[in-house]
Amino acid sequence: MTVRTVRATRYVAPLREGGSLPGLVEADDLGFYVCKFRGAGQGLKVLVAEVVVGELARALGIRTPELVAVDLVEAIGRYEADEEVQDLLTASIGLNLGVDFLPGSFGYDSATTPDPDVAAAILWVDALTANVDRSWRNPNLLVWHGDLWAIDHGACLYFHHGWAGGVGPAERFARQPYDASDHVLRAHLPGLPAADADLAPRVTRDLLRDVLALVPDDWLEPVPGVPDADGLRETYAGFLLARVGGDRSWLPLEGAA
């Protein structure tokens, strides 16, 4: 079982935020999705992190938009006038990541007062997965119908970018402290001990296997010493289990109650 697959029928518009040039696409289910393209400079590992962390957050009760695999065919970019976009679409034939578009949502800012438990839970998941992209410069949080939604998890799981020469041990990641000094929800650090007590026992091998099963095989690039996609899924699970089962040296508890 993987994330649901839809076929892109129309490229609507580029979303010129960040370096990956995501775009809004319409699909054959009549839905609109923010598409993260496999041909963007960050590569497929960003799509893997989006699914693993986004679906883990969802499983832990954090609101995240539905994620789908967007099948992109060559014809969709044929009449695109923007050459940069056309090149990106051409390089992204196949399965890409789609994030359900939340119409009428707005970005998180200082006027928003989130539920403290929700904010602490998001901060905890960010610490667990080493998310370096949830600052005031780029909160990656939306408010929709009064609720807080977490988006854009491609900058998590930094460890997999170092697998070109082989996986290596998980212990370094397990102990790596998380720097929350620039986190947009830093004010909710006092809620971390309670969030940890609630969420950590729920991050089990079975849960991680269910989450990792959602990642399409096509996105799991070969790694020396890991024979197949299922082996990579177990490797991701092992890294996260080593961190959540460790001594909490990674958790930013300074200032927490």
C-alpha positions as CSV (number, residue, x, y, z in Angstrom):
1,M,0.0,0.0,0.0
2,T,1.3,3.5,-0.9
3,V,-0.2,6.9,-1.0
4,R,-3.1,7.3,-3.3
5,T,-2.2,8.0,-7.0
6,V,-3.8,10.7,-9.2
7,R,-3.1,11.7,-12.7
8,A,-2.2,15.3,-13.3
9,T,-4.5,16.8,-16.0
10,R,-3.5,20.5,-15.9
11,Y,-0.6,22.5,-14.7
12,V,-2.2,25.6,-13.2
13,A,0.5,27.9,-11.9
14,P,3.9,27.9,-10.4
15,L,4.3,28.7,-6.7
16,R,7.5,30.7,-6.6
17,E,8.4,30.0,-3.0
18,G,11.7,28.4,-2.1
19,G,14.1,26.9,-4.5
20,S,12.1,23.8,-5.6
21,L,9.5,25.7,-7.7
22,P,6.4,23.7,-6.6
23,G,3.4,24.2,-8.7
24,L,-0.4,24.0,-8.4
25,V,-1.8,21.2,-10.5
26,E,-5.3,19.8,-11.2
27,A,-5.8,16.1,-11.2
28,D,-8.2,13.5,-12.6
29,D,-10.0,13.3,-9.3
30,L,-10.9,17.1,-9.8
31,G,-8.8,18.0,-6.9
32,F,-6.1,20.6,-6.8
33,Y,-2.6,19.8,-5.3
34,V,0.6,21.7,-4.6
35,C,3.0,19.5,-6.5
36,K,6.6,18.9,-5.4
37,F,8.5,17.7,-8.4
38,R,10.9,14.8,-8.6
39,G,13.0,16.8,-11.1
40,A,13.7,19.7,-8.7
41,G,17.2,20.2,-7.5
42,Q,16.7,18.6,-4.1
43,G,15.8,15.3,-5.6
44,L,13.7,12.3,-4.5
45,K,14.8,12.3,-0.9
46,V,12.8,15.4,-0.2
47,L,9.7,13.6,-1.4
48,V,10.5,10.6,0.9
49,A,10.9,13.0,3.9
50,E,7.6,14.7,3.0
51,V,5.7,11.4,3.2
52,V,7.5,9.9,6.1
53,V,7.3,12.9,8.4
54,G,3.9,14.1,7.1
55,E,2.3,10.8,7.6
56,L,4.0,10.2,11.0
57,A,2.7,13.6,12.1
58,R,-0.8,12.6,10.9
59,A,-0.7,9.3,12.8
60,L,0.2,11.2,15.9
61,G,-2.8,13.5,15.6
62,I,-1.3,16.5,13.9
63,R,-3.3,18.0,11.1
64,T,-1.5,17.7,7.7
65,P,-3.0,17.9,4.2
66,E,-3.6,14.7,2.3
67,L,-0.5,13.6,0.4
68,V,-0.9,11.9,-3.0
69,A,1.4,10.6,-5.7
70,V,0.9,12.7,-8.8
71,D,1.5,10.9,-12.1
72,L,2.9,13.4,-14.5
73,V,2.9,12.6,-18.2
74,E,5.0,14.4,-20.9
75,A,2.1,16.1,-22.6
76,I,1.3,18.3,-19.6
77,G,4.3,20.5,-20.1
78,R,4.2,20.7,-23.9
79,Y,2.5,24.1,-24.1
80,E,3.9,25.7,-21.0
81,A,5.3,29.1,-22.0
82,D,7.8,29.5,-19.1
83,E,11.0,27.6,-20.1
84,E,12.1,27.0,-16.5
85,V,8.8,25.4,-15.7
86,Q,8.8,23.4,-18.9
87,D,12.2,22.0,-18.1
88,L,11.1,21.1,-14.6
89,L,8.0,19.3,-15.9
90,T,10.0,17.5,-18.5
91,A,12.5,16.3,-15.8
92,S,9.6,15.2,-13.6
93,I,7.8,12.6,-15.8
94,G,6.5,9.9,-13.5
95,L,5.4,10.0,-9.8
96,N,5.7,13.3,-8.0
97,L,4.3,14.4,-4.6
98,G,1.0,16.2,-4.3
99,V,-0.1,18.1,-1.2
100,D,-3.9,18.7,-1.0
101,F,-4.5,22.4,-1.6
102,L,-6.4,24.0,1.3
103,P,-8.5,26.9,-0.3
104,G,-8.8,29.9,1.9
105,S,-6.0,28.9,4.3
106,F,-3.6,31.5,5.5
107,G,0.0,31.4,6.8
108,Y,0.8,31.3,10.5
109,D,1.9,34.6,12.0
110,S,2.2,36.3,15.4
111,A,-1.5,37.1,15.5
112,T,-2.3,33.3,15.7
113,T,-2.7,31.7,19.1
114,P,-2.3,27.9,18.6
115,D,-3.6,25.3,20.9
116,P,-0.6,24.7,23.3
117,D,-0.8,20.9,23.1
118,V,-0.9,21.0,19.3
119,A,2.0,23.4,19.1
120,A,4.1,21.3,21.5
121,A,3.3,18.2,19.5
122,I,4.5,19.8,16.2
123,L,7.6,21.0,18.0
124,W,8.2,17.5,19.3
125,V,7.8,15.8,15.9
126,D,10.1,18.5,14.4
127,A,12.8,17.7,17.0
128,L,12.4,13.9,16.4
129,T,12.8,14.3,12.7
130,A,15.4,17.1,12.8
131,N,13.2,19.6,10.8
132,V,15.4,22.7,10.1
133,D,12.6,24.6,8.2
134,R,10.0,25.8,10.7
135,S,11.2,29.4,11.6
136,W,9.5,32.8,11.5
137,R,11.1,33.3,8.1
138,N,9.3,30.2,6.8
139,P,6.8,28.8,9.3
140,N,5.4,26.1,7.1
141,L,2.2,26.2,9.1
142,L,-1.2,27.0,7.8
143,V,-4.4,28.1,9.6
144,W,-7.5,26.6,8.0
145,H,-11.0,26.7,9.5
146,G,-9.4,27.8,12.7
147,D,-7.1,24.8,13.0
148,L,-3.3,24.6,12.7
149,W,-2.0,22.5,9.8
150,A,1.7,21.4,9.4
151,I,3.1,21.4,5.9
152,D,6.4,21.1,4.0
153,H,8.5,18.4,5.7
154,G,11.1,17.9,3.0
155,A,13.9,19.4,5.1
156,C,13.5,16.7,7.7
157,L,15.6,13.5,8.1
158,Y,18.9,15.1,7.0
159,F,20.7,11.9,7.7
160,H,19.6,10.3,4.4
161,H,21.5,12.9,2.4
162,G,24.7,11.3,3.7
163,W,24.0,7.8,2.4
164,A,25.8,8.0,-0.9
165,G,28.7,5.9,0.5
166,G,26.5,3.7,2.6
167,V,24.1,4.1,5.5
168,G,26.4,4.0,8.5
169,P,25.3,3.7,12.2
170,A,22.2,5.4,13.5
171,E,23.8,6.4,16.8
172,R,25.0,9.8,15.7
173,F,21.5,10.9,14.6
174,A,20.1,9.3,17.8
175,R,22.1,11.7,19.9
176,Q,22.2,14.8,17.7
177,P,20.6,17.7,19.7
178,Y,17.8,19.6,18.0
179,D,18.3,23.4,17.9
180,A,15.0,25.1,18.6
181,S,16.4,28.6,19.0
182,D,14.9,29.7,15.7
183,H,11.7,27.6,15.8
184,V,8.4,29.4,15.2
185,L,6.8,27.6,18.1
186,R,9.7,28.0,20.5
187,A,7.4,29.6,23.0
188,H,5.8,26.2,23.5
189,L,9.0,24.5,24.7
190,P,7.5,24.1,28.2
191,G,5.0,21.6,26.7
192,L,7.7,19.3,25.4
193,P,8.0,17.0,28.4
194,A,4.2,16.2,28.3
195,A,4.3,15.9,24.5
196,D,7.3,13.5,24.8
197,A,5.5,11.4,27.4
198,D,2.4,11.2,25.2
199,L,3.9,10.8,21.7
200,A,7.2,8.8,22.2
201,P,5.5,5.5,23.2
202,R,3.3,5.7,20.1
203,V,6.3,5.8,17.7
204,T,6.7,2.0,17.4
205,R,8.2,-0.2,14.7
206,D,4.8,-1.2,13.6
207,L,3.7,2.4,13.2
208,L,6.8,3.3,11.3
209,R,6.4,0.3,9.0
210,D,2.9,1.4,8.2
211,V,4.1,5.0,7.5
212,L,7.1,3.9,5.4
213,A,4.9,1.5,3.4
214,L,3.2,4.6,2.0
215,V,6.4,5.7,0.2
216,P,6.4,4.6,-3.4
217,D,9.3,2.2,-4.3
218,D,10.1,4.6,-7.1
219,W,11.3,7.3,-4.7
220,L,13.6,5.0,-2.7
221,E,17.0,5.4,-4.4
222,P,19.5,2.6,-4.1
223,V,22.0,2.9,-1.2
224,P,25.2,0.9,-1.0
225,G,24.7,-2.1,1.3
226,V,20.9,-1.9,1.2
227,P,19.5,-4.3,-1.4
228,D,16.0,-3.0,-2.0
229,A,13.2,-0.6,-1.1
230,D,12.0,-2.7,1.8
231,G,15.5,-2.7,3.2
232,L,15.6,1.1,3.0
233,R,12.2,1.3,4.8
234,E,13.7,-0.7,7.6
235,T,16.7,1.5,7.7
236,Y,14.6,4.7,8.0
237,A,12.6,3.0,10.8
238,G,15.8,2.0,12.6
239,F,17.2,5.6,12.6
240,L,13.9,7.0,14.0
241,L,13.6,4.2,16.6
242,A,17.2,4.8,17.7
243,R,16.3,8.4,18.3
244,V,13.0,8.0,20.0
245,G,14.3,5.1,22.1
246,G,17.4,6.9,23.2
247,D,18.3,9.1,26.2
248,R,16.6,12.3,24.9
249,S,19.8,14.2,24.5
250,W,18.3,15.4,21.2
251,L,15.2,17.0,22.8
252,P,15.5,20.7,23.5
253,L,14.4,20.7,27.1
254,E,16.1,23.9,28.1
255,G,13.4,26.2,29.2
256,A,10.9,23.4,29.3
257,A,8.9,22.7,32.5
